[in-house]
Amino acid sequence: MQNVDSDQDTEASPAFWRSQEMLLLQQVTGLMGKDLTSDNVPNEMLHLLSELLGLNRGRIVLFDESSKRASIRYAYGLTREEIKRGIYEPDEGITGRVLARGQLIIVQDIDKEPSFLGRVVERSRLPSGPVSYIALPIMIGQKVIGVLATHRIRMRARPLTDDISILRILATMVGQVLHLRAYIKEKTEALEMRNQQLTRALETRTNRYGIVGSSPQLLQAISELERVSNSTASVLLLGESGTGKELFARALHLASPRQDKPFIKINCAAIPDTLFESELFGYERGAFTGANTAREGWFEQADGGTIFLDEIGELPLSMQTKLLRTLQEGTITRLGGKREVKVDVRLVAATNRDLAHEVSQGVFRQDLYYRLNVIPIHLPTLASRPEDIPALALQFLNRINQANQRNVSFDASAIERLQQYGWPGNIREMSNLIERLVLLADKPVLSAAEIERFLPAPGNAVAPVVGQDPVPVAEFNHDIVRPYVAASSHSANELHRAVERCGGNKSRAAQMLGMTARQFNYRWKKLHP
C-alpha cells in the first residue's frame, strides 16, 4: 500500500485511484463479513482511507442519547489526548452542525472558516498549505447517529468529487455496521436475560426440592424431571451410588399432580427375598404363620401417589414377573388372597447398575426393563459438577453443626481441596466425610491439611494372602473413609479371597469389599449358580 500521509500531492492516473477505491471497499467488506461486533471494522476503515486515498486523521463521532453530546469513538492518526478533546454539542462547530442538520459540509480551507473549531488537532500539527475538512452524516434510517469526518490536502491530483463519493459509501456502511451491532447487542442481551431468568427459575425449583446446586448438568436433570412430571409413565433414575436418587424421586413426586398423595420409598437391597411379595403387595390373614391380620402392602399404601423402588436391580426374578404384571394391569393381589385390588401408582425406579447388561446375562427380565426404561434420567456425578461442591459442603456443614451443637467451619483451602477430590461415593460420601470432620475436629476452622487427613489414600491397601495374589481391601482406621465400590467390580476370585481372609464370614467379606451383605450375596449367587 502507498502511504500518502506525508501531506504531499501524489500524481496518479484515474485508473490508479479506481483500483485504490476498489481495494479499500474490498478490504472493508471482508472485515464486515468476518465480525461485525469487533471495533476492527471502523478502525481499519479509517486506516485505509489514510493509506489508500490520503484522507487523513479520519474520525467517527457518535451521538450519546444519555449525555446529549457527541464524541469521537473511532479514529486514525489522532493521539489519545486529541481524541479526548473531540466532544461536541449539537450544532457546535462544523461537526455539531452536520450532526444537528444531517447534511454534508465541506470546508475548503480550515484557516478561512470562522465556524471551524480546530478543537481536536492543533494547527501546528497540520501541513502549512491549505487543508480541507469533510464531514458527512452517519444515519440509521432517517435518524442521524454520528459523523464521519476527515482532513484532506487541497492541492491533490485526485478530484474532490471522487473523495466525496467514496466517503458517502463508507458513511452508509458505517451506519449499517452500527445498526447491525446494536441489533446483535440487543438480541444477545435479551437472550442472556432470558437465560438468567430460566437459571434463576430452575435454581428456585431446585431449592423447592431440596436439591443444592446450579451446574448445567444438575439443571438439565431437573429440567428433564419436570418435563415428565405430569405424565404417568415410569421413570428410571440412572447414576452412580450416592448421586441423590431418592431426592430426585421425591422431586418428581413434588412436581407432579400427585404431590398431595403418598410418596413411598423402598430399598430393594434391604428386603430379604422371602419377604418381597408380602412387603410390596401385602397379605391376607392366615397367609402364613403369624399372619393374624391382613396387611396392606406398599403398593396399596402408595395408591394415588408415587412409589420409589431404589436399587431395582436387586429385585429377584420371581418378583420381577409380578411387578411387571402390576405395572401393566394396575392391580395387585395380596399374598394368600384371591381378589385383585386396583391401584393407581406412579413408579420411579433407580439403579446404579447396567440393567441392559443384566438383561443380556439373564438376571433381569427384558420386558420389565423396557417397561421401566420409558423415561430414563441420568443423574450427574459429584465430580462432574465441581462448581456445586462449595454450596453442598456448606449445607452439610451447617446441618451437621446444628445437629451436634458444634461450630466447625472451612477455610478457602479446605473448600478448594473438596473441589479437587474425585468423590467416588458422590454426595453420600461427602455428607459422611463432613460429619466425620465435624465430630472429630480439634479446631474451629479446618484447612486443606485437615481435610486431607480424612480423605481415602490413593488406591486401596493391598493385603497379601499366602500363596495367592494380593486382594484389594479397604482400610478402616480413623483417618480413612471406606471407599465406595461400583456394582459388578469384583471377580469370583476376589470374592473367594475376601471370604477366606474373613474366615468364611461373608458379611465381614462384604464389608471388606465395600458392599452390603445383600450385594455380596447377590454377586456370590450369580457367580456360583
ABEGO torsion letter per residue (X at the ends): XBBAAAGBBBBBBAAAAAAAAAAAAAAAAAAAAABAABAAAAAAAAAAAAAAAGBBGBBBBBBBAAAGBBBBABBBGBBAAAAAABBBBBGBEAAAAAAAAGBBBBBABAAABAABAGAABBAAABBABBBBBBBBBBBBEABBABBBBBBBBABBABBAAAAAAAAAAAAAAAAAAAAAAAAAAAAAAAAAAAAAAAAAAAAAAAAAAGBBEABAAAAAAAAAAAAAAABABBBBBBEBBGAGAAAAAAAAAAABAAAABBBBBBBAAABBAAAAAAAAAEBBBGABBGBABBBBBAAAAABGBBBBBBGAAABBAAAAAAAAAAAAAGBBBBBGBABBBBBBBBBBBBBABBAAAAAAAGABBAAAAAAAAABBBBBBBAAABAAAAAAAAAAAAAAAAAAAGBBBBBBAAAAAAAAABAGAAEAAAAAAAAAAAAAABABABBBAAAAAAABBBBEBBBBBBBGBBBBBBBBABAABBBBBBBBGABBAAAAAAAAAAAGGBAAAAAAAAGBBAAAAAAAAAAABX
